[in-house]
Amino acid sequence: MSRIHDMAEEDRPRERLARHGASAMSEAELIAILLRVGVQGLSAVQVGQGLLDKFSGIQGLAQAGVDEMALVKGVGPAKAVQLKAAFELGVRFARQERRVRVISTPEQVDKLLGDEMRMLTAESVRAILVDTRLQLKGVEEISKGLLNEALVRPREFFAAAIARKAYGAFLVHNHPSGDPTPSQADIRLTREIAEAGKLLQIPLIDHIIVGHKSPACPGGWFSFKSAGYL
């Protein structure tokens, strides 16, 4: 591939985006626009594709740290920071744009938190708090753990619900491995929190595990309610 400046003007990433819109661009081309220039022997598009290859796609790149990205040929610390800032802006926009007012289904839970939680490299446990009409009252992070484990106790989970005077709550956590299939520990936790909720009269409406799409979980999530656990 030639350098971007050697391409015909209509084929350059920035010009193509201006003419055809961002949706017409490949992921490597979008990254190239952020990088602006390549390095000797590699165009910005090639550097962008190298990042995608190294981190196994856009999601892996979004999860990568600044230091990891900076080690890729043609990137360096300054461009790595630019990329990380761009991903964070995307997350914040999604959080604003996709905030819904009524939460009653796994699809709505995923719309609210799914994109953000899939980018996390550690397990995070969150409570979605709702009122009697299932209108959103807030989202609280209850626990943040290591790669595969985040510890949470019913007392900690319901403390947030009590403080916000919530009618009920959804338990949501991610599996950094990408497989949303529940573990035995997940099943035990669900039962413990559901039982505690009955005593406190704050129902656990559902427990959603966020992961990647698969034949078993085509939505990229697992719902304990839909599976008959609640």
N, C-alpha and C positions, 0 to 999 in steps of 0.2 A: 504494500500500500504506500502511495506517495504521501508526502507531507500535506497537511490540510491546505497550506497556502499554494501548493502546486495543483490542487484540484480545481476543476471548473467552479466558478463562483456558485452556480446553482446546486452543486453537490456538497458544499461545505456545510457542516452541522448547523452553525448559527443561522446561515441564510436559509437552509431547509426548514428549520423550526419557524422562522419568521414567515415563511411562505406557506407552509403546510400545517403548522401547529405541532405541539409537543407530542401528541399521540401518534404522529407519523414517524417518530424517531425511534431508533433502536436504543436499548439501554446503554450500549457502548458509546453511541453518539451523544446521548444526554450527559454522560459522565465527561466526555471530551469537552463539552461546552463549559463545564465547571473547571476542568483542568486548564483550559485555554490553549496550552501548548504542550507538545510532546517532549521528547528527548532525542538526542542523536541516534538515528537508526529506527526510531519508533514515532509514529504520529500520535496525536492525542487520542484518536479513536483506538489505536492499537494498545495504548496504555490502559484505556478504559476497559477494553476487552480482556487485557491481562489481569486487571483487578477482578473482573467478574469470574474469570477462570480460577484464579487463586482462591477466592472465597466462595466458590460454588454458587454463583448467582447473586442477584441483587439483595436477597434477604441476608445471606451470609456477609455480604459487604456492609450492609446496614448495621450488623451486629459487631463488626470488626472494630478494634480500638484504633485510635490515632497512630500509636506506635507501630501497630501491625501494618496499616496501610502505608505508612511512611517508608517502610522497607522495600516496597515494590518499586522496581526501576521506573523512573519517570514521574514519581509521585513526590516523595519528600515531606517534611513536616508541615510546610505551609499549605500545600495542596491537600494533605490529609485532613488538616483542620477545616478547610473549606468544605470538603466532602462531608465530614461529620456534622458541620453546621447545617448543611443542606438537608441531611437526613433528619436532624432534630426539628427543623422547620416543618418538614413533611409530617412528622409525628404530631406536632402541636396543631397543625392545620387540621389533621384528621380528627384530633380530639375535639376541636371546636366544631368542625363541619358535621361530624357524625354524632354529636351528642343528641340523644333522643330524650323525649319527655316521659314516655311510658315504657316501662320494661316489664314484659310478661313472657317472652319467649327466648329460647337459646339464640335465635337469629338476631334478636335485638341486643342481647348481651354481647354477641360477637361483633355486631356493628359498632357498639360503644367502645369496646376494649380490645378486640381481636388483633387488629393491625399493630397496635402498640405492643401488646404482650408477646406477639410472635417475634419481635425484634430483640427481646431480652435474652441475655446469655445466662441468667440465673433465675431460679424459680421465685415467683412473686405471688403472694396470696392477697386477694382483695375482696372487699365487701361492697356490693352495690346495694344501697339502702333506698327503700321505696316507702311511700305512704299507703293508706288504705285503698287508694285508686291505682296503685302501682305506678304512680308518678315518681320520677327520679328525685331523691333528696340529696344524694351525693355518693361519691366513691372514695373509699378509704383503703390505703395499703396497710394490711395487718401484719405482714411478715415478708421479709426478703431473705432468701437463703443462698446456698451454694449452687453448684451446677445442677444438681438433681434433688435438692432437699430444702424445703422451707418449713420450719416448725411453727405451728399455730395451735393454740388451745381455744376451746369454746369460750372461756372467759374473755380472752383478748378479742375474739371475733365479735361477741355481743356487746362488749364495752363501747364499740363504735356505734352500734345500732341504738343503744340506750342513750348515748350522748347526743345523737341526732334525732331522738324521739321517732325512730322509724317503726313502721308497722311490721315490716318484714325485710328479709335480706336474701341476696344471691351470693353464694360463695363462688369465687372465680380464681383459678390459678392456671399457670402455664406449665407445659412440659418442654424444657429447652431442647430435649432430644427430638421434638417434633411429633412424637407419637402420643396422641391424646388418650390412648387406652388407659383406664384407671388401674392403679396398683392396689394391692391389698391395703396398704396404708391409706390410700385415698378413700377406699370404701369405709374403712374404720372411722376416719375423720368425718366423713359425711354423716355416718350414723350417730357419732358423738355430738356433732353440732345440731343435728336434727332433734335429738332427744333433749339437749339443753334448750333449744328454741321452744319446745313444747312447754317446758317448765317455766320459761320466762314469758311465754305467750308472744313470742316474736318468731314467726315461722321461717324456717329455711325453705325458700320457695324452690330453689334449684341449686345445683352445684355444677358448674361448667368448667371443663378442662380445655384449655386452648392449645392447639397444636397445628400440624399441617394437614392438608386434605389427603385422604387415602380412600381406598374402596370401602373400608369399614366405617370411616368417618368422612363422608363426602363434603361436609360443611367445614371441616378443619377443626371441629370441636366435639366433645363428648358431653352429653347431658344426662345427669343421674336421674332426673325426673323422667325424661323420655325413655330411659332404659329400665324404668320400673323400681328404682331404688328409693324413690321418694313419692 
